[in-house]
Amino acid sequence: MIRFKVNGTERTYDGDPQMPLLWYLRDIAGFTGTKFGCGMALCGACTVHQNGDAVRSCSVSMGEVDGTSITTIEGLSTKGLHPVQKAWMEIKVPQCGYCQTGQIMQAVALLNQNHNPSDQEIDAVMSGNLCRCGTYQRIRAAIHQAAKELA
């Protein structure tokens, strides 16, 4: 039996331990904010936090979540008012929006570790999260704005 938390709630899972966390989150737990992108941990659309660290849920097996805490986009703030989410809305970062939950989760993990990242640090950490619409300039601006609010 695999025991873990999702957004602060205790969960158990007794299915295939090789099943990706992404499918558990979307299909079993109903947290559809986490998106499927490439299935190979290359695009970042499925980014969630595992014990506070950004991970690609498509490449984390259920067996690897035993005893850990998972946070999805739904768990950042019950009203969508985390400083990063607010900055995303104020700067109007999304275009199509598909990758944005993964972008936000990666940005939150960055700001949890580095409260005042430079452009180069933002670019390095966010480089694994792809945006087909090319909103990278607005993503960077939103991260800087959220960093100021969190300071």
Backbone as JSON Lines, residues from 0, in Angstrom:
{"i":0,"aa":"M","n":[0.85,-1.18,0.0],"ca":[0.0,0.0,0.0],"c":[0.89,1.24,0.0]}
{"i":1,"aa":"I","n":[0.65,2.13,-0.95],"ca":[1.4,3.37,-1.05],"c":[0.62,4.45,-0.31]}
{"i":2,"aa":"R","n":[1.3,5.13,0.6],"ca":[0.68,6.19,1.39],"c":[1.4,7.49,1.11]}
{"i":3,"aa":"F","n":[0.64,8.55,0.87],"ca":[1.21,9.84,0.54],"c":[0.14,10.91,0.74]}
{"i":4,"aa":"K","n":[0.5,12.17,0.56],"ca":[-0.45,13.27,0.66],"c":[-0.54,13.96,-0.7]}
{"i":5,"aa":"V","n":[-1.74,14.41,-1.03],"ca":[-1.95,15.27,-2.19],"c":[-2.67,16.52,-1.68]}
{"i":6,"aa":"N","n":[-2.03,17.65,-1.85],"ca":[-2.58,18.93,-1.41],"c":[-3.03,18.88,0.05]}
{"i":7,"aa":"G","n":[-2.21,18.21,0.87],"ca":[-2.44,18.15,2.31],"c":[-3.36,17.05,2.78]}
{"i":8,"aa":"T","n":[-3.96,16.31,1.87],"ca":[-4.89,15.24,2.24],"c":[-4.21,13.89,2.1]}
{"i":9,"aa":"E","n":[-4.33,13.07,3.14],"ca":[-3.77,11.72,3.12],"c":[-4.44,10.89,2.03]}
{"i":10,"aa":"R","n":[-3.64,10.14,1.31],"ca":[-4.14,9.27,0.24],"c":[-3.47,7.91,0.36]}
{"i":11,"aa":"T","n":[-4.12,6.9,-0.21],"ca":[-3.51,5.58,-0.34],"c":[-3.75,5.1,-1.76]}
{"i":12,"aa":"Y","n":[-2.86,4.22,-2.2],"ca":[-2.96,3.67,-3.55],"c":[-2.44,2.25,-3.5]}
{"i":13,"aa":"D","n":[-3.22,1.31,-4.03],"ca":[-2.77,-0.08,-4.02],"c":[-2.74,-0.69,-5.42]}
{"i":14,"aa":"G","n":[-2.63,0.17,-6.42],"ca":[-2.57,-0.3,-7.8],"c":[-1.13,-0.51,-8.26]}
{"i":15,"aa":"D","n":[-0.94,-0.44,-9.56],"ca":[0.37,-0.64,-10.18],"c":[1.35,0.44,-9.73]}
{"i":16,"aa":"P","n":[2.43,0.05,-9.05],"ca":[3.39,1.05,-8.57],"c":[4.17,1.73,-9.69]}
{"i":17,"aa":"Q","n":[4.1,1.17,-10.91],"ca":[4.79,1.79,-12.05],"c":[3.94,2.83,-12.77]}
{"i":18,"aa":"M","n":[2.65,2.94,-12.41],"ca":[1.8,3.92,-13.05],"c":[2.34,5.32,-12.76]}
{"i":19,"aa":"P","n":[2.38,6.19,-13.78],"ca":[2.85,7.55,-13.54],"c":[1.93,8.32,-12.59]}
{"i":20,"aa":"L","n":[2.52,9.13,-11.75],"ca":[1.77,9.99,-10.83],"c":[0.77,10.85,-11.6]}
{"i":21,"aa":"L","n":[1.14,11.31,-12.79],"ca":[0.24,12.13,-13.6],"c":[-1.12,11.48,-13.78]}
{"i":22,"aa":"W","n":[-1.12,10.19,-14.1],"ca":[-2.4,9.51,-14.34],"c":[-3.18,9.34,-13.05]}
{"i":23,"aa":"Y","n":[-2.5,9.12,-11.94],"ca":[-3.2,9.08,-10.66],"c":[-3.87,10.43,-10.4]}
{"i":24,"aa":"L","n":[-3.1,11.5,-10.54],"ca":[-3.64,12.83,-10.24],"c":[-4.85,13.16,-11.1]}
{"i":25,"aa":"R","n":[-4.75,12.91,-12.39],"ca":[-5.82,13.28,-13.31],"c":[-7.0,12.31,-13.28]}
{"i":26,"aa":"D","n":[-6.71,11.02,-13.4],"ca":[-7.76,10.03,-13.61],"c":[-8.37,9.46,-12.34]}
{"i":27,"aa":"I","n":[-7.6,9.41,-11.28],"ca":[-8.11,8.83,-10.03],"c":[-8.5,9.93,-9.05]}
{"i":28,"aa":"A","n":[-7.59,10.89,-8.83],"ca":[-7.86,11.94,-7.84],"c":[-8.65,13.12,-8.41]}
{"i":29,"aa":"G","n":[-8.71,13.27,-9.73],"ca":[-9.5,14.32,-10.33],"c":[-8.85,15.69,-10.37]}
{"i":30,"aa":"F","n":[-7.53,15.75,-10.19],"ca":[-6.82,17.02,-10.27],"c":[-6.36,17.24,-11.71]}
{"i":31,"aa":"T","n":[-7.24,17.81,-12.51],"ca":[-6.99,17.93,-13.94],"c":[-6.19,19.17,-14.32]}
{"i":32,"aa":"G","n":[-5.8,19.97,-13.34],"ca":[-4.95,21.12,-13.64],"c":[-3.57,20.7,-14.12]}
{"i":33,"aa":"T","n":[-3.12,19.55,-13.67],"ca":[-1.84,19.01,-14.12],"c":[-2.06,18.42,-15.5]}
{"i":34,"aa":"K","n":[-1.29,18.89,-16.47],"ca":[-1.52,18.53,-17.87],"c":[-0.53,17.49,-18.39]}
{"i":35,"aa":"F","n":[-1.0,16.68,-19.34],"ca":[-0.13,15.79,-20.09],"c":[0.43,16.6,-21.25]}
{"i":36,"aa":"G","n":[1.74,16.53,-21.42],"ca":[2.37,17.22,-22.54],"c":[3.07,16.25,-23.46]}
{"i":37,"aa":"C","n":[4.21,15.74,-23.0],"ca":[5.02,14.88,-23.86],"c":[5.12,13.45,-23.34]}
{"i":38,"aa":"G","n":[4.93,13.26,-22.05],"ca":[5.05,11.93,-21.45],"c":[6.48,11.48,-21.24]}
{"i":39,"aa":"M","n":[7.45,12.37,-21.48],"ca":[8.86,12.0,-21.34],"c":[9.64,13.0,-20.48]}
{"i":40,"aa":"A","n":[8.94,13.82,-19.7],"ca":[9.56,14.8,-18.79],"c":[10.38,15.85,-19.52]}
{"i":41,"aa":"L","n":[10.0,16.17,-20.75],"ca":[10.76,17.13,-21.54],"c":[10.1,18.5,-21.65]}
{"i":42,"aa":"C","n":[8.78,18.57,-21.42],"ca":[8.09,19.84,-21.69],"c":[7.67,20.6,-20.43]}
{"i":43,"aa":"G","n":[7.48,19.92,-19.31],"ca":[7.12,20.58,-18.06],"c":[5.64,20.82,-17.83]}
{"i":44,"aa":"A","n":[4.77,20.45,-18.76],"ca":[3.34,20.69,-18.57],"c":[2.77,19.97,-17.36]}
{"i":45,"aa":"C","n":[3.4,18.88,-16.97],"ca":[2.9,18.05,-15.86],"c":[3.59,18.34,-14.53]}
{"i":46,"aa":"T","n":[4.27,19.48,-14.42],"ca":[5.04,19.79,-13.22],"c":[4.15,19.93,-11.99]}
{"i":47,"aa":"V","n":[4.54,19.23,-10.93],"ca":[3.93,19.34,-9.61],"c":[5.07,19.42,-8.6]}
{"i":48,"aa":"H","n":[4.74,19.58,-7.33],"ca":[5.77,19.57,-6.29],"c":[5.71,18.26,-5.53]}
{"i":49,"aa":"Q","n":[6.88,17.69,-5.31],"ca":[7.01,16.52,-4.46],"c":[7.93,16.94,-3.32]}
{"i":50,"aa":"N","n":[7.37,17.01,-2.11],"ca":[8.1,17.52,-0.96],"c":[8.7,18.89,-1.24]}
{"i":51,"aa":"G","n":[7.98,19.71,-1.99],"ca":[8.4,21.07,-2.28],"c":[9.26,21.25,-3.51]}
{"i":52,"aa":"D","n":[9.75,20.16,-4.09],"ca":[10.59,20.25,-5.28],"c":[9.75,20.03,-6.53]}
{"i":53,"aa":"A","n":[10.05,20.79,-7.58],"ca":[9.35,20.63,-8.85],"c":[9.78,19.31,-9.49]}
{"i":54,"aa":"V","n":[8.79,18.49,-9.86],"ca":[9.04,17.22,-10.55],"c":[8.06,17.09,-11.7]}
{"i":55,"aa":"R","n":[8.44,16.27,-12.66],"ca":[7.57,15.99,-13.8],"c":[6.75,14.75,-13.47]}
{"i":56,"aa":"S","n":[5.47,14.95,-13.26],"ca":[4.62,13.85,-12.77],"c":[4.44,12.74,-13.79]}
{"i":57,"aa":"C","n":[4.76,12.99,-15.06],"ca":[4.66,11.92,-16.06],"c":[5.78,10.91,-15.9]}
{"i":58,"aa":"S","n":[6.87,11.3,-15.21],"ca":[8.0,10.39,-15.08],"c":[8.24,9.95,-13.64]}
{"i":59,"aa":"V","n":[7.35,10.31,-12.72],"ca":[7.43,9.86,-11.34],"c":[6.41,8.74,-11.19]}
{"i":60,"aa":"S","n":[6.88,7.57,-10.79],"ca":[5.96,6.44,-10.62],"c":[5.26,6.54,-9.27]}
{"i":61,"aa":"M","n":[4.14,5.9,-9.16],"ca":[3.4,5.87,-7.9],"c":[4.25,5.27,-6.8]}
{"i":62,"aa":"G","n":[5.09,4.31,-7.14],"ca":[5.98,3.72,-6.14],"c":[6.93,4.74,-5.54]}
{"i":63,"aa":"E","n":[7.25,5.78,-6.29],"ca":[8.18,6.81,-5.82],"c":[7.52,7.87,-4.94]}
{"i":64,"aa":"V","n":[6.21,7.86,-4.82],"ca":[5.55,8.87,-4.01],"c":[5.26,8.4,-2.59]}
{"i":65,"aa":"D","n":[5.54,7.14,-2.3],"ca":[5.27,6.6,-0.97],"c":[5.95,7.46,0.1]}
{"i":66,"aa":"G","n":[5.16,7.94,1.05],"ca":[5.69,8.73,2.16],"c":[5.99,10.18,1.82]}
{"i":67,"aa":"T","n":[5.6,10.64,0.63],"ca":[5.9,12.01,0.25],"c":[4.63,12.86,0.22]}
{"i":68,"aa":"S","n":[4.84,14.14,-0.02],"ca":[3.74,15.09,-0.12],"c":[3.76,15.7,-1.51]}
{"i":69,"aa":"I","n":[2.64,15.62,-2.2],"ca":[2.49,16.13,-3.56],"c":[1.6,17.37,-3.51]}
{"i":70,"aa":"T","n":[2.01,18.41,-4.23],"ca":[1.17,19.61,-4.37],"c":[0.94,19.84,-5.85]}
{"i":71,"aa":"T","n":[-0.32,19.99,-6.21],"ca":[-0.7,20.31,-7.58],"c":[-1.07,21.79,-7.66]}
{"i":72,"aa":"I","n":[-1.36,22.27,-8.85],"ca":[-1.77,23.67,-9.02],"c":[-3.0,23.96,-8.16]}
{"i":73,"aa":"E","n":[-3.87,22.98,-8.0],"ca":[-5.08,23.19,-7.19],"c":[-4.73,23.38,-5.71]}
{"i":74,"aa":"G","n":[-3.57,22.9,-5.29],"ca":[-3.18,22.98,-3.89],"c":[-2.36,24.21,-3.53]}
{"i":75,"aa":"L","n":[-1.99,25.03,-4.51],"ca":[-1.21,26.24,-4.2],"c":[-2.03,27.22,-3.38]}
{"i":76,"aa":"S","n":[-3.26,27.43,-3.77],"ca":[-4.14,28.37,-3.1],"c":[-5.58,27.99,-3.42]}
{"i":77,"aa":"T","n":[-6.4,27.93,-2.43],"ca":[-7.79,27.53,-2.66],"c":[-8.53,28.52,-3.56]}
{"i":78,"aa":"K","n":[-8.1,29.77,-3.59],"ca":[-8.78,30.78,-4.4],"c":[-7.93,31.25,-5.58]}
{"i":79,"aa":"G","n":[-6.81,30.58,-5.85],"ca":[-5.97,30.99,-6.96],"c":[-5.25,32.3,-6.72]}
{"i":80,"aa":"L","n":[-4.94,32.58,-5.45],"ca":[-4.35,33.86,-5.1],"c":[-2.91,33.76,-4.6]}
{"i":81,"aa":"H","n":[-2.23,32.68,-4.93],"ca":[-0.81,32.61,-4.63],"c":[-0.15,33.78,-5.37]}
{"i":82,"aa":"P","n":[0.87,34.41,-4.81],"ca":[1.51,35.54,-5.49],"c":[1.93,35.26,-6.93]}
{"i":83,"aa":"V","n":[2.36,34.05,-7.22],"ca":[2.73,33.73,-8.6],"c":[1.48,33.7,-9.49]}
{"i":84,"aa":"Q","n":[0.41,33.1,-9.01],"ca":[-0.84,33.08,-9.78],"c":[-1.36,34.5,-10.01]}
{"i":85,"aa":"K","n":[-1.29,35.35,-8.99],"ca":[-1.74,36.73,-9.15],"c":[-0.89,37.47,-10.18]}
{"i":86,"aa":"A","n":[0.41,37.29,-10.12],"ca":[1.3,37.95,-11.08],"c":[1.01,37.45,-12.49]}
{"i":87,"aa":"W","n":[0.74,36.16,-12.63],"ca":[0.41,35.59,-13.95],"c":[-0.83,36.29,-14.54]}
{"i":88,"aa":"M","n":[-1.82,36.52,-13.68],"ca":[-3.05,37.16,-14.16],"c":[-2.82,38.64,-14.45]}
{"i":89,"aa":"E","n":[-2.11,39.32,-13.57],"ca":[-1.9,40.77,-13.74],"c":[-1.08,41.07,-14.99]}
{"i":90,"aa":"I","n":[-0.1,40.25,-15.28],"ca":[0.77,40.47,-16.45],"c":[0.17,39.83,-17.7]}
{"i":91,"aa":"K","n":[-0.88,39.05,-17.51],"ca":[-1.54,38.36,-18.63],"c":[-0.56,37.45,-19.36]}
{"i":92,"aa":"V","n":[0.08,36.58,-18.58],"ca":[1.08,35.66,-19.13],"c":[0.49,34.69,-20.15]}
{"i":93,"aa":"P","n":[-0.6,34.0,-19.84],"ca":[-1.07,32.94,-20.75],"c":[-1.53,33.46,-22.11]}
{"i":94,"aa":"Q","n":[-1.26,32.69,-23.09],"ca":[-1.84,32.92,-24.41],"c":[-2.82,31.77,-24.63]}
{"i":95,"aa":"C","n":[-2.34,30.58,-25.0],"ca":[-3.26,29.45,-25.09],"c":[-3.52,28.87,-23.7]}
{"i":96,"aa":"G","n":[-2.52,28.95,-22.82],"ca":[-2.68,28.55,-21.43],"c":[-2.36,27.12,-21.09]}
{"i":97,"aa":"Y","n":[-2.15,26.25,-22.08],"ca":[-1.99,24.83,-21.79],"c":[-0.81,24.54,-20.86]}
{"i":98,"aa":"C","n":[0.3,25.17,-21.08],"ca":[1.51,24.87,-20.3],"c":[1.57,25.63,-18.98]}
{"i":99,"aa":"Q","n":[0.65,26.54,-18.77],"ca":[0.8,27.49,-17.67],"c":[0.78,26.87,-16.28]}
{"i":100,"aa":"T","n":[0.02,25.82,-16.05],"ca":[0.04,25.24,-14.7],"c":[1.44,24.7,-14.39]}
{"i":101,"aa":"G","n":[2.07,24.06,-15.36],"ca":[3.43,23.58,-15.16],"c":[4.41,24.73,-14.99]}
{"i":102,"aa":"Q","n":[4.22,25.8,-15.75],"ca":[5.08,26.99,-15.63],"c":[4.95,27.58,-14.22]}
{"i":103,"aa":"I","n":[3.71,27.71,-13.75],"ca":[3.47,28.29,-12.43],"c":[4.09,27.42,-11.34]}
{"i":104,"aa":"M","n":[3.9,26.11,-11.42],"ca":[4.47,25.22,-10.41],"c":[5.99,25.29,-10.4]}
{"i":105,"aa":"Q","n":[6.61,25.37,-11.57],"ca":[8.07,25.51,-11.64],"c":[8.51,26.84,-11.05]}
{"i":106,"aa":"A","n":[7.77,27.91,-11.36],"ca":[8.11,29.24,-10.84],"c":[7.99,29.3,-9.32]}
{"i":107,"aa":"V","n":[6.96,28.69,-8.77],"ca":[6.79,28.67,-7.31],"c":[7.96,27.93,-6.66]}
{"i":108,"aa":"A","n":[8.35,26.79,-7.22],"ca":[9.49,26.05,-6.67],"c":[10.76,26.89,-6.73]}
{"i":109,"aa":"L","n":[10.95,27.61,-7.84],"ca":[12.11,28.5,-7.95],"c":[12.1,29.55,-6.85]}
{"i":110,"aa":"L","n":[10.97,30.23,-6.68],"ca":[10.89,31.31,-5.69],"c":[10.96,30.8,-4.26]}
{"i":111,"aa":"N","n":[10.58,29.56,-4.03],"ca":[10.74,28.98,-2.7],"c":[12.21,28.78,-2.36]}
{"i":112,"aa":"Q","n":[13.04,28.57,-3.36],"ca":[14.47,28.35,-3.15],"c":[15.31,29.61,-3.34]}
{"i":113,"aa":"N","n":[14.84,30.52,-4.19],"ca":[15.59,31.73,-4.52],"c":[14.6,32.89,-4.53]}
{"i":114,"aa":"H","n":[14.65,33.71,-3.51],"ca":[13.65,34.75,-3.33],"c":[13.83,35.96,-4.24]}
{"i":115,"aa":"N","n":[14.97,36.06,-4.9],"ca":[15.22,37.2,-5.79],"c":[16.07,36.75,-6.98]}
{"i":116,"aa":"P","n":[15.51,35.9,-7.84],"ca":[16.32,35.37,-8.94],"c":[16.61,36.41,-10.02]}
{"i":117,"aa":"S","n":[17.77,36.28,-10.62],"ca":[18.14,37.13,-11.75],"c":[17.46,36.59,-13.01]}
{"i":118,"aa":"D","n":[17.52,37.36,-14.09],"ca":[16.98,36.88,-15.36],"c":[17.64,35.58,-15.78]}
{"i":119,"aa":"Q","n":[18.95,35.49,-15.59],"ca":[19.67,34.28,-15.98],"c":[19.25,33.08,-15.13]}
{"i":120,"aa":"E","n":[19.04,33.28,-13.85],"ca":[18.59,32.19,-12.98],"c":[17.18,31.75,-13.34]}
{"i":121,"aa":"I","n":[16.32,32.7,-13.64],"ca":[14.96,32.36,-14.07],"c":[15.01,31.55,-15.36]}
{"i":122,"aa":"D","n":[15.78,32.04,-16.32],"ca":[15.88,31.35,-17.61],"c":[16.41,29.93,-17.44]}
{"i":123,"aa":"A","n":[17.41,29.76,-16.58],"ca":[18.0,28.43,-16.37],"c":[16.99,27.47,-15.76]}
{"i":124,"aa":"V","n":[16.28,27.91,-14.72],"ca":[15.32,27.03,-14.04],"c":[14.1,26.77,-14.9]}
{"i":125,"aa":"M","n":[13.65,27.77,-15.61],"ca":[12.42,27.65,-16.4],"c":[12.65,27.04,-17.77]}
{"i":126,"aa":"S","n":[13.89,26.81,-18.16],"ca":[14.2,26.33,-19.51],"c":[13.6,24.96,-19.81]}
{"i":127,"aa":"G","n":[13.3,24.16,-18.8],"ca":[12.7,22.86,-19.01],"c":[11.2,22.89,-19.18]}
{"i":128,"aa":"N","n":[10.61,24.07,-19.07],"ca":[9.17,24.24,-19.26],"c":[8.95,24.96,-20.58]}
{"i":129,"aa":"L","n":[8.39,24.23,-21.54],"ca":[8.21,24.78,-22.87],"c":[6.86,25.47,-23.02]}
{"i":130,"aa":"C","n":[6.88,26.56,-23.78],"ca":[5.66,27.31,-24.08],"c":[5.62,27.5,-25.59]}
{"i":131,"aa":"R","n":[4.69,26.81,-26.24],"ca":[4.6,26.92,-27.7],"c":[4.18,28.31,-28.15]}
{"i":132,"aa":"C","n":[3.54,29.07,-27.29],"ca":[3.11,30.42,-27.66],"c":[4.24,31.44,-27.48]}
{"i":133,"aa":"G","n":[5.3,31.06,-26.79],"ca":[6.45,31.94,-26.63],"c":[6.26,33.08,-25.65]}
{"i":134,"aa":"T","n":[5.58,32.85,-24.54],"ca":[5.33,33.92,-23.57],"c":[6.46,34.04,-22.54]}
{"i":135,"aa":"Y","n":[7.65,33.66,-22.92],"ca":[8.77,33.63,-21.98],"c":[9.08,34.98,-21.36]}
{"i":136,"aa":"Q","n":[8.96,36.07,-22.1],"ca":[9.23,37.41,-21.56],"c":[8.22,37.74,-20.45]}
{"i":137,"aa":"R","n":[6.95,37.4,-20.68],"ca":[5.93,37.68,-19.67],"c":[6.09,36.74,-18.47]}
{"i":138,"aa":"I","n":[6.52,35.5,-18.71],"ca":[6.77,34.57,-17.61],"c":[7.85,35.15,-16.71]}
{"i":139,"aa":"R","n":[8.94,35.61,-17.3],"ca":[10.04,36.2,-16.52],"c":[9.54,37.41,-15.73]}
{"i":140,"aa":"A","n":[8.77,38.28,-16.38],"ca":[8.25,39.48,-15.7],"c":[7.34,39.09,-14.53]}
{"i":141,"aa":"A","n":[6.51,38.1,-14.72],"ca":[5.61,37.66,-13.64],"c":[6.4,37.08,-12.48]}
{"i":142,"aa":"I","n":[7.46,36.35,-12.75],"ca":[8.28,35.8,-11.67],"c":[8.92,36.93,-10.87]}
{"i":143,"aa":"H","n":[9.43,37.95,-11.56],"ca":[10.0,39.1,-10.85],"c":[8.94,39.81,-10.01]}
{"i":144,"aa":"Q","n":[7.74,39.97,-10.55],"ca":[6.66,40.64,-9.8],"c":[6.28,39.82,-8.57]}
{"i":145,"aa":"A","n":[6.15,38.51,-8.74],"ca":[5.8,37.65,-7.59],"c":[6.9,37.67,-6.54]}
{"i":146,"aa":"A","n":[8.15,37.71,-6.98],"ca":[9.28,37.77,-6.03],"c":[9.18,39.02,-5.17]}
{"i":147,"aa":"K","n":[8.79,40.14,-5.78],"ca":[8.65,41.39,-5.01],"c":[7.52,41.25,-3.99]}
{"i":148,"aa":"E","n":[6.41,40.63,-4.37],"ca":[5.3,40.46,-3.43],"c":[5.66,39.52,-2.29]}
{"i":149,"aa":"L","n":[6.43,38.49,-2.6],"ca":[6.83,37.53,-1.58],"c":[7.89,38.08,-0.63]}
{"i":150,"aa":"A","n":[8.6,39.14,-1.06],"ca":[9.71,39.68,-0.24],"c":[9.24,40.38,1.01]}
